[in-house]
Every structure is written in structure tokens, then in C-alpha cells.
């Protein structure tokens, strides 16, 4: 017996049949399809979280036995296509086959050009199929940088990946360079061991010996700072010397509940401007001191040289977290429920007063879900409190993403566009909130010419309260993916219900 289509389904089939669809028809079609999607989602509530639809049973010796073993017990010979698949599988699991004499560890997929690979970089794959090495090349514009602390610097980029077996993968990223004016090395190494694929296990080791932004997580990008320094003689990025080793481990305790544990041992040294070079405005403007806040004195204790040993614990929980299995690995899907996170960090002074001694606790709720056809809602609320804060470095304050400049490359999401850099940074307490709605049809896209563009529109509201910023509220509207090269937005801000300012921002994506 055939299923009778619903009333919404009949209307969905009817609207596209019109000769000339209006914007009103498109909006109506979107709402009808969302109703049908809600019905389908309601039927999924009782389904298992593994939405792959496949149950895997792996014998203990299934990976250890090669294709020769299976050929002896297989009654029907493999086709040529199947034999190719088996050879790839044997290479992934590390089972070797006799090859021609002189076979190299690297796969000669195409004619090698050593000079070009050294000059412009390239990727070399192991003939076993288990690993590859990537080199950025001697000529790599992305590795060139300039700031008033390091002067000119240049680095080289190396990446290595090796598949140990079907369950474990090892990756290493190394950036090694030199600051020519400061005469100091710039090294950043990160190694990851991905294990327990069904529990997303990740063991990470990080080494840093470089100049770093005081707001290292969400601060100004190096390229933006270099462009403004050379062209406008403005050094917005403030830096310190970071010598640090970090060990991290993250794993799912159960589906939806993840734990992350890390420890850091490091040295934080003060740096000063070492060059005043710029291409323009040499005689009309001066660089500012390498101080994160103009009200800070050079003898501020939070900028003094420090040593640090800290431990960090995070717990993340997402109810009804669905996932899919691809190649035996767990990949999370978006949940209709928010993600809850709680974090505690404690530094331990190992010797004298030069060691940091602070602790804080924070919690956050993030939500990302579709609210209509091709429309999305992103929301985030965060709060934290420093239990102890007398002896610490300014880089260990809680910092916020600030987008003060007209042009940037850091994206427009969850940022404060009308606050000065480091203005909201705090070692006391903070309350932060962001709500953003993105849709293909919101305001301008309802107009004739704009409706034909492949853009999206966003409306957002942000809030911040710290001991330095009193009830800052910000509202904005942006057009995204213009020519797939940029986002543009306009924002207005209020602090303590008083007008703070209005600004236009452009996020570049190239």
C-alpha cells in the first residue's frame, strides 16, 4: 500500500512547478521543507548514536594476514580491480610484497624534479603507502614576517605523517626560522599521536622557542600586523619571548563526554622594539612601545620575566552526540544539543618568586544548529573567575578576540570590533556571550539584484563584562562569501548603555 503524502509534501512539490518563482515563494518553500525535516528528525530520536548503519566485527588476526593467505582459501579468484584494492590494503597495514631490486622507500609516482622540490617544496610518499613528507620549499612567501620586535624573519616548514598501523597515526609539524634583527631562533614543533580511533585519542607534544603575541590564541594575525607595520607604521601586535614545552592528551571517556589534560613548563621573557623600519610614514608617525596597554608602565610586574609550570583539565559534554565511522575512525556530527565545558587551570611555583602562582576556573556553553533551510544559529556563553592571581604573566590573563582594524584575516565570528587590543584582558573575572544567525535570505538578499548572488547574511549580538570593561554590548550585520574572497560587516557598540562607536570591518579570505 502506497504512503499518502502529507499536505506539506504536496505543497513542496507544487511550488517549484511555477514558471516564475518569487522571493516569497522561496521563503515559503524553505519553511515547508523545514517542517518536513523536523518530522524526519523526530523519528531519529530513538535511533542509535552510530548513524553509519554498520556494525563492525574485526577478528584478531584479520589485519595480520596478507592477501596470499586469503588467496589460498578463496574459492573464486579476485578480479583485477579487487587485486588493486588488496595491494593498497597491504601497503596500509604494513604487509610487504617482494618488489623489484633497487626499489626506493619513496614512490616514483612521477618523474622527480629535485631542484624544483627544493626551491618550491613538495610532497614525497613512501612506497609502502604508510607515510609522507612535505617540505614548504626554500621560497615560501608565507614564511616571511616582520614586526618591530624581531625585525625581519624567515622560516622553513616541514610536515611528516606516518601510519603506524590501522589504529595509530603519527604526525609532526615543524616550523624553524630566524629573527635577523633580534638574532634569535624561531622554532615551533607539534607532534601528534592519534590512537584509539573509536575514542578519538590524541596525544600531543608541543615545543615553542619564539616570539609570541600576549593573546596567542585569538590575537592579531602575523600577516595583518606586518602589513600595517610596513604600510601604516602601526605595531598593534605586542610580543614576548615564549620558551615552552607542553604535553596534552584528549580522549572520549564515553560517547559525548571528552576529557582533555595538559601540562606546560615554560619561560616567559620580556621583549622590546628592536627596529623602527617601515615603508611609509617614516617621518610623520612613531611606533608605540611593546606594551600591551598604553596605561601600563614598563615596570609592571605582570610583564616581568617569569617561569611557569601549570596543569589544565577540561571536561566537555554533548548530550545525544551522533557520529559516523569512516575507515574505522569516529567522526562527530552536529548535535541538536549544546556542548558544555568546564575548565580548571593551576600553576605551581617550583622555586622562588619568579615562578607563576595562579589558578582559575571557567565554564562555557556552545550551540550550533540549523534553524531553517540553509540557516544556522551559533551561540556561545562563557564565564570564569581567577581564584589566585598575584604572581602571573600577562600572557596567562584571559584574553578576547578583538577586531579593531578595518582589514583582517581572523574572521568576524565571536569578536569585539570596537574594543582596543588587550582592553578586555583580565585576571579577575569575565562574562562573555555571542549569538549569531546566518541565512541566505535576511535583508539585502531579499532585493532583486542581491538575491542572485551566492552570498549569505549574518546578524549578531555580543556581550562582555570584566573588571576593565563594564557591560559592553555590540550588534552587527555582515554579508559573507563575497566573491568567495571576503566578508564585510558593520557594527555598533555600547558600554554601560552609552554609545561606544560604530565601525566597518572586512575579513579577507585569500
N, C-alpha and C positions, 0 to 999 in steps of 0.2 A: 504494500500500500504506500503510495507516494505521500510525502510530508507536505502539508498545506503551508505555503509561505506566509509569513507574518505580514501585518499591514505595513510595517516599516520596510520590509524587504520589497514589497510591491512598489512602494514609493521610490526606493533606491533604484529599482530597475526602470522606473518611469522617467525620472528627471534627466538622465544622460541622453534619452531619446529625443530631447528637444533640439531644434535646429540651431538656436542661438542661446547659449547659457549666459545668464547674468550673474553678477557677484552675489545677488540674493539667492539664486539657485545653488551656487557653490556652497554658500554658508549653510543653507538648509540641508543640502546633501551631506555636509560634514556632520551636522547634528544627528541625522538619521543613522549614519554609519557608526557614530559613536554609541548610539543606543544598542545597535546590533552587537557591537564589540563588548559592551557591558554584559549582555546576556551570555556571550561566549565565555567571558572571564568568570562569571558567577558559576558556570558549570565546571570550571577548573579548580575550584577551591578544595575539593576533596581528592584531587589527583596527587600522586607522589611528587616530591620536590625535584626528583630526577626526571626532567621533561625530555630527555633524549629518547625515551621509549625503549631502551635496550638494556638488558641485564647481562653483565659481563662475568663469565666464569673462566678463569685462567688456570690451567694446570701448572704444576710446579716446574715441569721440565719443558713447557711449550716454547719458551724463548731459547733455551739452551740447545735444542735440537735443530740441525740445519736442514736445508732442502734435500740433501742426499738421503737423510733418514726417511723423510716423508715420501720420496720417490720410490723407495723400496716397498712401502706399504700401501701406496696409492694404486688402485686398480686401473684408473684411466690417466693417461699421460696429460701433462699440462699443455695448454696452448701456448704459442709464442708470447702473447700478451701476459698470460699468467706467469710465465717464466721471468719476464721482466720485473713483475711485481715482487716475486720471490727474491730476486737478486737485490732489489732495493731493500727489502726487509732484512736480508742477511747483512747488508752493509750497515744498517742502522743498529742492529743488535750486536755487531762486532764479530760476526762469524765470517772468517776469511775463506777465500777460494784460491786455488792455485792460479797465478797470473803470469803474464809474460815476464821474462827476465829483464831486469833493469827498471821495473815499474817503480815510479816515484811515489812518495807519500801524498803528493798533490795530484789532483785530477787534471789531465791535459785536455780540458773541455774544448779549448780553442788555442790557437797559436799564441804563445806568450810574447808579450812586449815588455821586457824588463825595464827599459828606460821610461816608458810611459807609466808603468805601475809605480815606479819610484817617484816620478815627478808629480803625477796627478792622483796617485792612490789607486787602490783596487782591492778585490777580494780573492783569496785563494782557498779552494776547498780541498779537504783531504780526500784521497782516492777511496778511503774506506767509507766516506759519507758521514763520518761521525763528528767532524769538526770543520771549522773555517777560521781564517784570519783576515781581518780587514785593516788596511792602512790608509789614513786620510791623504797621504801624499806630502811631498815637500812643499808644494804650492797649494795652500788651503786657506782662502781668504777668511773663513770662519774662525781660524785660529789667531788672527791678528787682533790686537786690542791696544787701547790707550786709555790711561787715566792719570790723574795728577799725582798719584802715589807711586805707581810702578813705572810711569812713563810709557814707552813703547814696549810691548811684549809679543812674543810669538811662541806657538806651541805646536806639538805634533800629537796626532790622535791615533790610538791603536785599539782594536777590539778583537777578542778571541772568544770562541764558543766551542765547547766540546761536549758531545753526548756520551756520558759515561756508560749508560745502559738505557733500557726502555723507561726507567723510572727517574733517573737523575741526569741533570744538565748543569754544566759549569760555564759561567760567563765572566769575562773580565773586561773592564773598560779603563783605559789609561790615557790621561792627557798629561804630557810632560812638556814644559816650556821654560822660558827665562824672561825675567823682567830686566831689560837692558839698562835703564836709568837707575833703578834701585839695586841692580846687581844681585838678584836673588832668584832661586829656583821657584817654579810654579808647578806643583805636582798634585794631581787628583786621580786616585785609584779606587775603583769599586769592583769587588768580586762577589758574585752570587752563586750559590749552590742551590738549585731548585730540586727539592726532594719531596717525597710523599705527595705525588700529584693529585691524589684524591682528597688531600687535606691542604693543598696549596702551601706546602712547606717552603720557606725561603730563608736561607742562612746567608748573611751578608757581612762582608768586611770592607771598611772604607778607611782610606788614608788621605789626609789633606796636609799639604805644605804650600800655602798660597795666601795671597791677599783675598779677603772675603768681605762682602757687604755686611754691616751690622744686622741688616734684615736679610739674611742669606736665603730664606725660604721664599719670600714673596717680594723681594726688593726690585729695584730698577735693573733692567737687563744691561749687560755689558755693552752691547751694540748701541743701545739708546744713549747711555752715558757717554760713550766715545763720540757719537755724532754731535751731541750737544756741547761737549767739551771742545772739539775741534772747530765747529762751525759757529757756536754762540758763546764760547768761553764760559761755560757754566758746568761746574762739577757737582752734580746732585748726588752722586754715589759717594758714600763715606765708608772707608775701609779700615780693617785691622788685619794683623797677621794671624792666620789660623794654622796651627800645627796640631793635628788631631788624629787619633785612631778610634774607630767606632766599630763595635760588634753588635749585630742585630739578628734577631730570629723572629719570624712570624709564621703562625700555623693555625689552622682551624681546629678548635677543640671539639666542636660538633658543627653540624651544618647551620650556618648563620651566626655562630659565635666564634670570633677570632681573637687571638691574643698576640701582642707584639711586645717583645722585651729587648731592650738595648742598653748598652753601657758605653760611655765616652771617657777618654783620657786625653787631655789636651793642654796646650799652652796658648794664651791669648795675649798678643803683644800689640802695643800701640804703634801706629804708623803716622807719618806726616807727609805733606805735599813735598815732592822732590823735583817737580818741573812745572813751569808756567807756560809751556808751549801751546799754541793754538794757531789755527789757520787765519781766523778773522778776529776782529775786535781786540787786537793786541794792546792798543793804546787807550781804549775807551772803557774797558772793563777789567776787573781783577777776579781771580779765582777766590772762593771762600776757603777758610781753614778746614782741615779734615776733622771737623767736629759734627756729630750727628744732629745737634741742635744749636742754633745760634745763641741761645741763652746759657749754654754750657761753658764753663771755664776749662782751660787746658789742664788744670789740676783736679778735675772732677774725679772722685775715687772710683766711679763706675767705668772710667776709661783707662785706669791704671793696668799695668801688666798683671795677669793672673794665670794660675794653673787650675785645672778643673778635672774632677773625677765625678761622674754623675751616672745615675741609673734611672731608667724610664720604663714605665709599664702602661700599656694601653689595652683596653678591652673594647671590642666592637661587636655589637649585636644587631642583626637584622631579622625580624620575625618573618616566617614563611619565605625564606630565601630560596628561590628556584635556581637551578643550574643545569648546564648541559655537559656531557662528556664528549670530548674530541680527542682522539688518539690517546685515550686512557687518562686524559687530564681534565680537571674540573674547571669549568669556566662559568662565572656567576652571571645571572641575568638580572635585569632590573626588577626590583620588588615594589609592590604596591604599598609596602610599609616603610616607615623611616628607618634610618640607621642610627643607633645610639652609641655614643663613645664616651668613655671615661678614662682620664689620664692622670697619672701621678709621677712627678719627677723629683728626685732628691740628689743634691750634690753633697759629697762627703769630703771635708777638709782632711787631707792626709798628713800635713805637717804644720806649717806656720800660717800666719795671717794672709799670706799671698794666695792661699787656696780658697776657692769659692765655697760658700756655705749658704745654700738657699734651697727652698722646696716650694712646689706649687701643686695644686690640683685643679683640673678643668673637666668640663663635660660639654658635649655638643649633640645636636640632633640635626641630621641632614635628610632631605627628602627630594626625590627626583622621580617624577612620574608624568605620564601623558594625561591630559585633562580633556582633550578633544582630538579630532583627527588632525595629525601633524602639529599639534600644540603641546607645549610642555610647561610644567611648573617645577621650578627649583627653589628650595627654601633651606636655610641654614641658620641655626641659632647656637651660639657658643658663649660660655661664661667660665671664668676662672678666678682663682684667688691665690696670692702668694702667701704661704704660711710663714716663710722666713725669707728675708731679702736684704739683710745688712751687707753681706760680702758677696758680690757677684759682678760679672762683667756686663756691659751694656748689650752685648750680643745675645745674652741669655734672657733679656726682657721679652715680654710678649709683644710682637710687632704685628702690624696690619698692612694689607696690600693697599698702597696709595698710588694713584694715577694722576699726578699733578700736571704733567706735561701734555701739550696738545697732541703730539705723536708718540706712540709707544708700541711695544711688541708683546706686552704681557697679557692681553685680553682684557675685556671690560667686566668680566664676571667678578662679583664679590669684592669690589674695590671701592675705595673712597676717593672720589675725583677732585674734591675741593679742600682736602686736608694737606698740610705740608708733610714732606717726608719725615718720618720718625716722630711726628707731632703726637700721635696717639700711643706711642710705645710706653709700656708701663711695667712696673714690678710690684704693683699693689693689687689691682683687680680690674676686670673688664667684663662687659656685656656687649655682645655683637650679634647683629641679625641682618639677614638678607632674604628678600623674596623677589623672584623674577619669573615672569610669564613670557614665553616665546611662542609666536604664532605666525603662520604665513599670511594671515589677513587680520590686521588690527586697526590701523589708522590710514596711513598713506597708501597701503596696498589695496584699499577699497576704491581708490581713484583709478580712472581708466588706464593711463599710461603706466602707472606704477604696478597695476595688477598683473601686467605681463612680465614683470621682472622676476628672476629666480632668487629673490631676497626673502628674508624673514624679519619680523619686527619683535622688539622686546620692550617691556615696561618693567621697571624695578623700583624697589624701595629698600633703603639700607638704614641701619641704626647703629650707633656706637656710644658707649658710656665708659669712661675710665676716670682716673683721678686727674688727668690732664685735659680731657675732652668731656664737656658736660652736655649730654643729651643731643648728640649730633644726629640729624635726620637728613636723608638725601633721597630725592626722587629723580628718575631719569627715563628717557626714551631713546632707543637706538634702532638703527637699521643695520642688519648683519649680512655678511657674504656679498658685499657689493663687488661685482666682477670676480668674486671668489678671492679678492685681494685685501679687503679691508672691512672694518665695522666702524660706523660713525654714530655718535650719540650726543645728546645734550642733557645736562644735569643741573639741578638747583639744590642748594644746601641751606639748612637752618641749624643753628646751635642755640640750645636753650630757648627755642621758639623765636629767635632773632635771625634775620636774614644773614646768611654767611657769604653767598655768592652764587654765580651761575657760570657754567663753563661748557665748552665744546670739546669732545675727545675723539681721536681717530686711532683705532687699533689696526696696525699693518700686519699682514699675514704672509709676507714673502721673505 
